[in-house]
Amino acid sequence: MLSHEEHIKLLLKNYYEKAELILPDDLYVREIALQPVDSENYIRHLSFPSIHELRSFITKKIPRHLYYSSARYQEPANPSMDEKKWMGSDLIFDIDANDLLQCKESENIIQFKFCKNCGYISFNLDEKNCPNCNSMLNKFEHVDPYCIELSKDYVKKLMDIIERDFGFNNYEVVFSGHRGFHIIVNLPIEYKFMTAEERREIVSYIRIEENDIKAIISELTNYDKIKHYISLPPQLIDGGLRRRIAIEIAKRCNNKAIHNFVMGLTQTINYHEVREFYKDLLNIIYEIVKEISIPIDTKVTMDITHLIRVPNSINGKTGWIAHAIKNRDLENFHLEPSMLSPFNNIKMRIKMLIDIPNIKVIDKNFKYKKNEELIIDASYATYFIFKGLAKIIDIKN
Ligand SMILES: [Zn+2]
C-alpha cells in the first residue's frame, strides 16, 4: 500500500512523463522555477535548453507548482537577478474570480483557517496557531464555480482590448487551474522592453481608476450653457475608452436614434436628443463603468520578472490542469471534470481531515464530516487533497 504522499508523487510523475506543456519557443532564455511536491521551498534559477531536459528534470524532482519567467535573460540560471541580463518580457494578465466586484466579499467566497492535525476550524483569518494542538493553521479559500464562469466575460473584454486597442495577436489564454485566467502576450520585439512603469499605464487603461471614471463622466455629460456645446456620444468606431463605453451603451440604449449613432449606422444626431440621452446616461454610467473596468492584477502585469504558471502543468492548489484554452475559444471552455483533471477516469478513496461546509466543486455539492471516508472521482478528490482537507487512502483505476 502506498502512502498519501507516495500516491500524489506517482500521479504527478505519470502526468509529467507525457504532459503536453506549452512553453515559449525561446525556453532556453527563460528561468524555470518550481516547488517540489515534497518541499516547502522553491527551486529557482533553473534553465533548460529544451522541453526534453525539462521533462527529465521534473519527472525526478516532481513539481507541485511549475513556472517559467515572463522575462528573457542572457543568463537565466544566474542566481543574481541583476546579473541575469534582462532581454525584455512577455505581457502578462491575471484575472482572479475572487477579485470580481460581483463576488468579492459575497457568499460565493468561503474562507477559513483549519488545523490539519486535529480538524479545528476558525473563521478568524488572523488566527495563526491551533488552540487545541498548537499546530500552524492552514488557510482554506474556495470560490464558487459561478464566479469563475462570470470572470470569462472579463477575459473576453480583455481579449478585445488586447487585439483591437493594442493590436497584439500572439497570445495564449489559460485557465489557472484554480480560480482565474492568465493571458500571456508574446509581444512584438519593440514592446518587449516596456518598463514596469510603462506597463502600469496599460494596467490603468484596463482597470480604469476612480479619477478616470470622473473624467469620463464629466467629459460626456458636461453641457456648456453659453456656447450650447455638448460632446457627441461615443461610437463603436471610436478608439480607446470611448469604444469600450459605446459597446455597453449599445447593449442598454432603447432610444433608436442614439443606438444607431453609437453603432455607427448614422453619422448625425439631433442635439436635443443627445441632451435627453445624457440625462438617462447619468443613471447608468456607473453600471457601465463597472462593466468596462476589468479587475486584472496590477502587480502581475507590472512585474517584468513574473513567474508564469506553465500552461498545461498541474496547479498544486487543486490538482487541476492549468488548462491552455485551445484557439482561445472561451465559449467552449467550462468547468468540467474532463477539462480540469488529468486523472478524470480514476476513483479515489479519501478521508476528510476536517468538517467540510457545503461547497460546490466543479458541478457537484459536497458537505462532509471529519473522518468520513468517500470514494469519488479524482477530479473532485484532488481538490480536497491538494487543499489539504483530505488524505488519499487508496486509488482505484
Ligand atoms: Zn489542531
Boltz pocket constraint, residues with backbone or C-beta under 6 A from the ligand:
constraints:
  - pocket:
      binder: B
      contacts: [[A, 115], [A, 116], [A, 117], [A, 118], [A, 119], [A, 120], [A, 130], [A, 131], [A, 132], [A, 133], [A, 134], [A, 135]]
      max_distance: 6.0
